[in-house]
Each structure stands twice: as C-alpha cells, then as structure tokens.
C-alpha cells in the first residue's frame, strides 16, 4: 500500500558491516582525536561512543524496514529531547553529543548508491569542521568574575582608568571593563563584575535540580 508508513525490506549484512566500520572510525576520530586531547574528560568518552553505537544499531535495524522521511525525523526528535538530570552539560559537550547522535543516524540511514563514497565524504566533512572549530585559538572568550572591591572612591566614572589599573595590578587578569553590581557604604566596599579575555571559557553551569 502506498500510504503505509513502513515498507518491509531485506537486511543486507554486507551493507551493515561497511556502515558499521565507517561509523565506528568516525566516532573514534571525533572522540579520541578531536574531543579528548582538548578537554581531557574521559567520562564523556563512554557517553559519546555508547550513544553513537546504540543509535546506529537502532536506526540500522529499523532502516531495514525502509523508514520513510517523516518517521526518520520523528526518531531524531526522540533522541534530541534527551538530557541528563544529574549534572549540567556545557554547550560544547552537548554539541559533541549531537554530532555523535547525528553520525549514527547519517551512517545508518544515508543513501549509498555511489558505493559509500558520499557517505564517507559527509563523515569527513563533519570531522574536519569539528576539528577546525575546536581549534580556533585566535578567538577569545570574555569571562567575568565578581570582585569585592575596597576602594570605593575609584568607582566614580572619572576614575575609570585608575580603577582598571588597580584591578589589573591586583588580579593580573587583564580586565578591560567593569560593571558595578552593588555598593555597601557601611563597609566601604563595592561588588564589581570584572570582564577579561581568556582562551577558554570559565563559565560554570549550575547543577541541575533533581526535583524538577
């Protein structure tokens, strides 16, 4: 029937093995060559590889039934809503997680009429892009720290240069701008938010609430 969502097909073991090799090589390069040398977090290696392999196998087995495009997007949406409840995941780690899931779907459901050439090329493009973006060392992150400052007289606009010079001498951070959060005239202190550039982001995500 033309309106059926699923059309039964034949599972091709040779096709499965070639796709498995491409996917496994791709995820190992992503995790071991691109991710780990930069972040040194072995806990996510387990997560990335397991999610990729499990996703790949599920899609391969369901793909033997010739899943139509609407059902495939539904499957992808199912994986996209997964989030951890025990810890907060950084934006970059979530990006790697997304790539691992996407590689599993791409390598299991992608068309191979050209003998896997386009499939391998797509994997290569994703890996090269991830490698280059991960190593954009010429771009810097603007980090911020809250500082309790004891020279309240320097928070006036006319003493901006003196304030920055004093903060840089004390912290050595290379602070380039400051925001006043609050002033405590009883203690003669001010709470400042100081901004400075660094190669890596120092922003720490808050712990997720398990009671949500």
C-alpha positions in Angstrom: 0.0 0.0 0.0 1.4 3.4 -1.0 0.2 5.2 2.2 1.9 2.7 4.5 4.4 4.4 6.8 6.8 1.4 6.7 7.7 -0.9 3.8 9.3 -4.2 4.8 12.8 -4.6 3.3 15.7 -7.1 3.4 18.6 -6.7 5.9 21.9 -6.6 4.0 24.7 -7.8 6.2 27.4 -6.5 3.9 25.8 -3.1 3.9 25.6 -3.2 7.7 29.3 -4.1 8.1 30.5 -1.3 5.8 28.3 1.2 7.5 29.5 0.0 10.9 33.1 0.5 10.0 32.5 4.0 8.7 30.5 5.0 11.8 33.0 3.4 14.3 36.0 5.0 12.7 34.2 8.4 12.5 33.2 8.4 16.2 36.6 7.2 17.4 38.3 10.0 15.5 35.8 12.5 16.9 36.2 11.4 20.5 39.8 10.3 20.6 41.5 12.7 18.2 39.3 15.9 18.4 37.5 15.9 21.7 39.7 14.2 24.3 43.1 16.0 23.6 41.4 19.3 24.1 39.0 18.6 27.1 40.6 15.5 28.9 37.2 14.4 30.2 37.1 10.6 29.9 33.6 10.4 31.4 32.0 11.7 28.2 34.0 9.3 26.0 31.8 6.5 27.3 28.6 8.5 26.7 29.5 9.7 23.2 30.5 6.3 21.9 27.7 4.4 23.6 25.0 6.8 22.3 26.5 6.7 18.8 26.7 2.9 18.6 23.2 2.3 20.1 21.7 5.0 17.9 23.4 3.5 14.9 22.2 0.0 15.6 18.6 1.1 16.3 18.5 3.0 13.1 20.1 0.2 11.1 17.6 -2.4 12.3 14.6 0.0 11.7 16.2 1.1 8.4 15.9 -2.4 7.1 12.1 -1.7 7.1 12.7 1.3 4.7 11.6 4.0 7.1 10.1 7.0 5.4 11.4 10.5 6.0 8.6 11.6 8.4 9.2 8.6 10.7 13.0 9.2 10.5 12.6 12.8 11.7 10.4 11.5 14.5 13.1 9.2 15.6 15.7 12.0 15.5 13.3 14.2 17.6 13.1 11.4 20.2 16.9 11.5 20.7 17.1 15.3 20.6 15.0 15.6 23.8 17.3 13.5 25.9 19.1 15.5 28.7 20.9 14.5 31.8 19.3 15.0 35.2 22.4 14.5 37.4 24.8 17.2 36.0 24.6 20.2 33.8 26.3 19.7 30.4 28.2 22.5 28.7 27.1 23.8 25.4 30.2 22.4 23.7 29.7 18.9 25.2 26.1 19.0 24.1 27.4 19.8 20.6 29.6 16.8 20.6 26.7 14.7 21.9 24.6 16.0 19.0 27.3 15.1 16.5 27.6 11.6 17.8 23.9 11.0 17.6 23.8 12.6 14.1 26.7 10.4 12.9 24.8 7.3 14.0 21.7 8.3 12.0 23.7 9.5 9.0 25.8 6.3 8.7 22.8 4.0 9.2 20.2 5.7 7.1 22.2 7.6 4.4 21.9 6.6 0.8 24.8 4.6 -0.7 24.0 4.4 -4.4 27.6 5.6 -5.1 29.3 2.8 -3.1 29.6 4.6 0.2 31.7 7.4 -1.3 29.3 10.3 -0.5 28.6 8.8 3.0 32.4 8.7 3.8 32.8 12.2 2.4 30.0 13.5 4.7 31.6 12.0 7.7 35.0 13.6 6.7 33.4 17.0 6.3 31.8 16.8 9.8 35.0 15.7 11.4 37.2 18.3 9.7 34.7 21.0 10.6 34.6 19.9 14.2 38.5 19.8 14.3 38.8 23.3 12.9 36.2 24.8 15.1 37.6 23.2 18.2 41.0 24.8 17.5 40.0 28.4 16.8 42.7 29.6 19.1 42.6 33.1 17.7 39.2 33.7 19.2 39.0 34.5 22.9 36.2 34.1 25.4 35.1 37.1 27.5 35.0 35.8 31.1 33.7 37.6 34.2 34.4 37.5 37.9 32.7 39.2 40.8 35.1 41.1 43.0 34.5 42.7 46.3 36.5 46.0 45.9 37.6 48.1 48.9 38.5 51.4 47.2 35.0 52.9 46.8 36.4 56.2 45.7 37.6 54.6 42.4 34.1 53.5 41.3 33.3 57.1 40.1 33.3 57.5 36.2 36.2 59.9 36.3 38.4 57.3 37.9 37.8 54.5 35.4 41.4 54.3 34.3 42.7 54.2 37.8 40.1 51.5 38.7 41.1 49.2 35.8 44.8 49.7 36.6 44.4 48.9 40.2 42.3 45.8 39.5 44.8 44.5 36.9 47.7 45.0 39.3 45.9 43.0 42.0 44.5 40.2 39.8 46.7 40.1 36.8 43.7 39.2 34.6 43.9 41.9 32.1 40.5 43.4 32.9 39.1 45.7 30.2 35.7 46.7 31.6 33.9 46.7 34.9 30.2 46.8 36.0 29.1 47.9 39.4 26.8 45.3 40.9 26.2 46.9 44.3 27.7 49.4 46.8 28.0 48.9 50.6 28.8 52.2 52.2 28.7 50.8 55.7 31.7 48.6 54.8 33.2 50.9 52.2 33.2 48.2 49.6 31.6 47.6 46.2 30.7 44.4 44.4 32.1 44.7 40.9 31.8 42.4 37.9 35.1 42.4 36.1 35.4 41.3 32.4 38.6 39.9 30.9 39.6 37.8 27.9 40.9 34.2 28.0 41.4 31.3 25.6 39.0 29.1 27.4 35.6 29.8 28.9 35.5 29.8 32.7 31.7 29.8 32.9 30.5 27.0 35.1 27.0 25.7 34.5 24.8 25.4 37.6 23.9 21.9 38.9 20.6 20.7 37.7 17.8 20.2 40.2 16.8 16.6 40.5 13.4 17.6 41.9 12.4 19.2 38.6 
